[in-house]
Amino acid sequence: MMLFKKKVLLSLCLSLVLAVLAGCNNGAKNESASNGGVDYPKRPITLVIPYAAGGSADIQARLVGESLQKQLGQAVNVVAMPGGAGATGMNSVKGSKADGYTIIMTAVGPSTLTPNANNVGYDVTKDFYPIAQVSEAPYGLAVNSDSKIETLEELLEFAKKNPGKATYGTTGAGLHQHVVMSDFLNKIEGTNMEHIPFGGGAEAVSALLGNHVTASANTISEITPHEESGSLNILAVTTDERLADLPDVPTFKELGYDLIGQGAWFGFMAPKDTPEEIVNILDESIKNALEDDTVKKQFENAGLPIKYLNSEDFTEKVKEENEKNAKVIQSLK
């Protein structure tokens, strides 16, 4: 009888162990399924920025990176690799193993301007897998209020009637504001505005405030304070719809102009052969981060307008902008 009881007890113990193991296995399967069947990530992720630390790319990378750490359970280490107008960081990630453990927070410049201006060793549409767009800072075209120019049409009319006198400033030759404005102006017959490049947005705005240029194309955050003070008049913005903060300022689109870009965007990319399942995990995690109220507030406080695009839409956008920007950049040489 004692032997029988021992056998029954042993059988019950074995059944319990098998049940626990089965439960763990099912849990592992469910977790694997939630990650697209991929056991990722299993170790820290390196997030490269192709700029010096402290700028807007660094801020965005760290804000999103902190959320990714919480969601994915692995450290996300932000590494700054400045140089070559973004080419140094882009080439470093291009040459990394396509396993999702090295990704980059890039922007419109290193992606679609730098490689079209010079032979820098990569093609964004061939060497990278876009994961998700994170933000986009729209541009505005402004004039000094003393000019008495009230509308975009008045500015264009001034340029036509005063050949050689109308000028516009941007953050630099060959940079995105210049490319967008150059394409816009080249499509308007009889309009000739000389481009004046500056060493950054602040310098371009200062020149406009001092009446050293007729107009200037800048990110909205750089010119809105001066519009509010009455020093500048913003004639049009590059967004599809009017901005909530500037309800009286029309868009280029509603005025009948189709621009090749809407603003300075930032987004995540991976080496081209990264598995789709891993990209999907990162894309979904980035989306979750940008929907988090704390992250949204941090972006707002930093003056960074969130504009999320999933991997598919971001890939299409990068392809289209790369083609358009390449044509304009070649025409500027």
C-alpha positions as CSV (number, residue, x, y, z in Angstrom):
1,M,0.0,0.0,0.0
2,M,2.8,2.4,0.9
3,L,4.5,1.6,-2.4
4,F,1.3,2.3,-4.3
5,K,0.9,5.7,-2.6
6,K,4.5,6.6,-3.4
7,K,3.8,5.8,-7.1
8,V,0.7,7.9,-7.1
9,L,2.5,10.8,-5.5
10,L,5.3,10.6,-7.9
11,S,2.9,10.5,-10.9
12,L,1.1,13.6,-9.6
13,C,4.4,15.4,-9.2
14,L,5.5,14.5,-12.7
15,S,2.1,15.7,-14.1
16,L,2.5,19.0,-12.2
17,V,6.0,19.5,-13.6
18,L,4.9,18.8,-17.1
19,A,2.0,21.1,-16.8
20,V,4.3,23.9,-15.6
21,L,6.7,23.3,-18.4
22,A,3.9,23.3,-20.9
23,G,2.6,26.6,-19.5
24,C,6.1,28.2,-19.8
25,N,6.4,26.9,-23.3
26,N,3.1,28.3,-24.3
27,G,4.0,31.6,-22.7
28,A,7.2,31.7,-24.7
29,K,5.3,30.9,-27.8
30,N,2.8,33.7,-27.2
31,E,5.6,36.1,-26.5
32,S,7.4,35.0,-29.6
33,A,4.2,35.5,-31.6
34,S,3.8,39.0,-30.2
35,N,7.3,39.8,-31.6
36,G,6.5,38.4,-35.0
37,G,8.1,35.1,-34.2
38,V,11.5,36.7,-33.7
39,D,13.4,36.5,-30.4
40,Y,14.4,40.1,-30.5
41,P,16.0,42.0,-28.8
42,K,18.2,39.8,-26.7
43,R,21.0,42.4,-26.1
44,P,21.4,46.2,-26.1
45,I,20.7,48.2,-29.2
46,T,23.0,50.8,-30.6
47,L,21.3,53.9,-31.9
48,V,23.5,56.1,-34.0
49,I,22.9,59.8,-34.7
50,P,24.9,61.3,-37.6
51,Y,25.4,64.6,-35.8
52,A,27.1,65.9,-32.7
53,A,25.5,65.3,-29.3
54,G,23.1,67.9,-28.0
55,G,21.2,68.7,-31.1
56,S,17.6,67.9,-32.1
57,A,18.5,64.5,-33.4
58,D,20.2,63.6,-30.2
59,I,17.2,64.8,-28.1
60,Q,14.7,62.8,-30.2
61,A,16.9,59.7,-30.2
62,R,17.2,59.8,-26.4
63,L,13.5,60.4,-25.8
64,V,12.3,57.6,-28.1
65,G,15.3,55.4,-27.0
66,E,14.2,55.6,-23.3
67,S,10.7,54.4,-24.3
68,L,12.1,51.6,-26.4
69,Q,14.2,50.4,-23.4
70,K,11.0,50.1,-21.3
71,Q,9.1,48.4,-24.0
72,L,11.7,46.0,-25.3
73,G,13.6,45.3,-22.0
74,Q,17.0,46.1,-23.4
75,A,19.3,49.1,-23.2
76,V,19.3,51.5,-26.1
77,N,22.7,53.3,-26.3
78,V,22.8,56.5,-28.3
79,V,26.1,57.1,-30.1
80,A,27.0,60.3,-31.9
81,M,28.9,60.0,-35.1
82,P,29.2,63.5,-36.7
83,G,31.1,64.2,-39.8
84,G,30.7,64.5,-43.6
85,A,27.3,66.2,-43.4
86,G,25.9,63.0,-41.9
87,A,27.8,60.6,-44.1
88,T,30.1,59.3,-41.4
89,G,27.2,58.0,-39.3
90,M,25.2,56.7,-42.3
91,N,28.2,54.7,-43.6
92,S,28.9,53.2,-40.2
93,V,25.3,51.9,-39.9
94,K,25.3,50.8,-43.6
95,G,28.3,48.6,-42.8
96,S,26.8,47.1,-39.6
97,K,25.3,43.7,-39.3
98,A,21.6,43.8,-40.4
99,D,20.2,42.2,-37.3
100,G,18.4,45.2,-35.7
101,Y,21.1,45.8,-33.1
102,T,22.5,48.9,-34.9
103,I,20.1,51.5,-36.2
104,I,20.2,55.2,-37.0
105,M,18.2,58.3,-36.3
106,T,18.7,60.1,-39.5
107,A,17.2,63.1,-41.2
108,V,16.3,64.6,-44.6
109,G,19.8,65.9,-45.1
110,P,22.0,62.8,-44.6
111,S,19.4,60.7,-46.4
112,T,18.4,62.6,-49.5
113,L,20.7,65.6,-49.8
114,T,24.3,64.6,-48.9
115,P,24.4,61.5,-51.1
116,N,23.0,63.4,-54.0
117,A,25.5,66.3,-53.7
118,N,28.6,64.1,-53.4
119,N,29.8,60.6,-53.8
120,V,29.7,59.6,-50.1
121,G,29.5,55.8,-50.4
122,Y,25.8,55.1,-49.9
123,D,22.4,55.4,-51.5
124,V,19.5,55.7,-49.0
125,T,17.1,53.8,-51.2
126,K,19.5,50.9,-51.8
127,D,21.4,50.6,-48.5
128,F,18.8,51.3,-45.8
129,Y,15.5,50.0,-44.6
130,P,13.3,52.9,-43.3
131,I,11.7,52.0,-40.0
132,A,9.6,55.0,-39.1
133,Q,9.4,58.7,-39.4
134,V,9.3,60.5,-36.0
135,S,9.0,64.2,-36.6
136,E,8.8,66.9,-39.2
137,A,9.4,70.6,-38.7
138,P,7.6,72.7,-41.3
139,Y,9.1,75.7,-43.0
140,G,7.7,79.2,-43.4
141,L,8.6,81.9,-45.9
142,A,8.8,85.3,-44.1
143,V,9.6,88.9,-44.9
144,N,10.4,91.9,-42.7
145,S,7.2,93.7,-41.7
146,D,8.8,97.0,-42.7
147,S,8.7,95.7,-46.3
148,K,4.9,96.2,-46.4
149,I,4.7,92.9,-48.3
150,E,1.6,91.2,-47.0
151,T,1.2,88.1,-49.3
152,L,3.3,85.6,-51.2
153,E,1.9,86.9,-54.5
154,E,3.1,90.4,-53.5
155,L,6.6,89.0,-52.9
156,L,6.7,87.3,-56.2
157,E,5.4,90.4,-58.0
158,F,8.2,92.4,-56.2
159,A,10.8,90.0,-57.5
160,K,9.5,90.2,-61.0
161,K,9.4,94.0,-61.1
162,N,12.8,94.4,-59.4
163,P,15.2,92.0,-61.1
164,G,18.4,91.6,-59.2
165,K,17.1,93.2,-56.0
166,A,15.0,90.4,-54.4
167,T,16.9,88.0,-52.3
168,Y,16.0,85.1,-49.9
169,G,18.0,83.5,-47.1
170,T,18.3,80.0,-45.9
171,T,20.3,78.0,-43.4
172,G,22.9,77.1,-46.1
173,A,23.6,76.3,-49.7
174,G,22.3,72.9,-50.7
175,L,20.4,72.3,-47.5
176,H,16.8,71.4,-47.5
177,Q,15.3,74.9,-47.3
178,H,17.4,75.9,-50.2
179,V,16.5,72.9,-52.3
180,V,12.7,73.4,-51.6
181,M,12.8,77.1,-52.3
182,S,14.9,76.8,-55.4
183,D,12.6,74.3,-56.9
184,F,9.6,76.5,-56.0
185,L,11.0,79.6,-57.5
186,N,12.3,77.9,-60.7
187,K,8.8,76.9,-61.6
188,I,7.6,80.5,-61.5
189,E,8.3,82.3,-64.8
190,G,9.9,85.7,-64.6
191,T,10.8,85.4,-61.0
192,N,14.4,85.7,-60.0
193,M,15.4,85.8,-56.4
194,E,19.0,85.4,-55.5
195,H,19.8,82.9,-52.8
196,I,21.8,84.1,-49.8
197,P,23.1,81.2,-47.7
198,F,23.8,81.6,-44.0
199,G,25.5,79.5,-41.3
200,G,22.3,78.5,-39.7
201,G,18.7,79.4,-39.0
202,A,19.5,82.1,-36.4
203,E,21.8,83.9,-38.8
204,A,19.3,83.9,-41.6
205,V,16.6,85.3,-39.3
206,S,18.9,88.0,-38.0
207,A,19.7,89.0,-41.5
208,L,16.0,89.3,-42.3
209,L,15.3,91.3,-39.1
210,G,18.1,93.6,-40.2
211,N,16.6,94.0,-43.7
212,H,19.7,92.4,-45.3
213,V,17.6,90.0,-47.3
214,T,14.1,90.4,-48.8
215,A,12.8,87.1,-47.4
216,S,13.9,84.0,-45.6
217,A,12.9,80.4,-45.5
218,N,13.2,78.9,-42.0
219,T,11.6,76.3,-39.7
220,I,8.4,77.7,-38.1
221,S,9.9,77.6,-34.6
222,E,12.6,80.0,-35.7
223,I,10.3,82.7,-37.1
224,T,7.0,82.4,-35.1
225,P,8.3,84.4,-32.1
226,H,9.2,87.3,-34.5
227,E,5.8,87.1,-36.2
228,E,4.1,87.3,-32.8
229,S,6.1,90.4,-31.9
230,G,5.2,92.0,-35.2
231,S,8.8,92.1,-36.6
232,L,8.2,89.5,-39.3
233,N,5.3,88.6,-41.6
234,I,5.0,84.9,-42.5
235,L,3.6,84.7,-46.0
236,A,3.1,80.9,-46.3
237,V,3.9,77.6,-44.6
238,T,4.9,74.3,-46.2
239,T,2.3,72.0,-44.5
240,D,-0.7,70.6,-46.2
241,E,-3.1,72.3,-43.8
242,R,-2.8,75.6,-41.9
243,L,-1.0,75.4,-38.6
244,A,-3.1,75.8,-35.4
245,D,-0.6,78.4,-34.1
246,L,-0.8,80.4,-37.4
247,P,-4.4,80.1,-38.5
248,D,-4.2,83.2,-40.6
249,V,-1.2,82.1,-42.6
250,P,-2.0,80.2,-45.8
251,T,-0.2,77.1,-47.0
252,F,1.8,77.0,-50.3
253,K,-0.6,74.2,-51.3
254,E,-3.8,76.2,-50.9
255,L,-2.1,79.0,-52.9
256,G,-1.7,76.6,-55.7
257,Y,2.0,75.6,-55.3
258,D,3.2,72.0,-55.1
259,L,6.5,71.8,-53.1
260,I,8.9,68.9,-53.2
261,G,9.2,68.9,-49.4
262,Q,7.2,70.0,-46.4
263,G,9.9,70.3,-43.7
264,A,12.9,68.9,-41.9
265,W,12.0,65.4,-41.0
266,F,13.8,62.9,-38.7
267,G,13.3,59.1,-38.7
268,F,14.8,55.7,-37.9
269,M,16.5,53.5,-40.4
270,A,18.3,50.1,-40.4
271,P,20.8,48.4,-42.7
272,K,19.0,47.2,-45.9
273,D,18.9,43.5,-45.1
274,T,17.4,43.8,-41.6
275,P,14.6,41.2,-41.3
276,E,11.1,42.6,-41.8
277,E,9.9,41.1,-38.6
278,I,12.5,43.1,-36.6
279,V,11.7,46.3,-38.4
280,N,8.0,45.7,-37.6
281,I,8.8,45.3,-33.9
282,L,10.8,48.6,-33.9
283,D,8.2,50.4,-35.9
284,E,5.4,49.4,-33.5
285,S,7.6,50.3,-30.5
286,I,8.4,53.8,-32.0
287,K,4.7,54.4,-32.7
288,N,3.9,53.4,-29.1
289,A,6.6,55.8,-27.8
290,L,5.2,58.7,-29.8
291,E,1.7,58.1,-28.5
292,D,2.9,58.2,-24.9
293,D,1.7,61.4,-23.2
294,T,5.0,61.9,-21.4
295,V,7.0,61.6,-24.6
296,K,4.6,63.8,-26.5
297,K,5.0,66.5,-23.8
298,Q,8.8,66.2,-24.0
299,F,8.7,66.7,-27.7
300,E,6.4,69.7,-27.4
301,N,8.7,71.3,-24.8
302,A,11.7,70.8,-27.1
303,G,9.8,72.4,-30.0
304,L,9.8,69.2,-32.0
305,P,6.6,68.5,-33.9
306,I,5.8,64.8,-33.9
307,K,4.7,63.4,-37.3
308,Y,4.8,59.6,-37.3
309,L,4.9,57.6,-40.5
310,N,5.1,53.8,-40.5
311,S,7.7,51.9,-42.3
312,E,5.8,51.5,-45.5
313,D,4.8,55.1,-45.8
314,F,8.2,56.4,-44.7
315,T,9.9,54.2,-47.3
316,E,7.7,55.7,-50.1
317,K,8.4,59.2,-48.8
318,V,12.1,58.7,-48.7
319,K,12.1,57.3,-52.3
320,E,10.0,60.1,-53.7
321,E,12.0,62.9,-51.9
322,N,15.3,61.4,-52.9
323,E,14.4,61.4,-56.6
324,K,13.1,65.0,-56.5
325,N,15.9,66.4,-54.4
326,A,18.5,64.7,-56.6
327,K,17.2,66.6,-59.7
328,V,17.2,70.0,-57.9
329,I,20.7,69.4,-56.4
330,Q,22.1,68.5,-59.8
331,S,20.6,71.7,-61.2
332,L,22.3,73.8,-58.5
333,K,25.8,72.5,-59.4
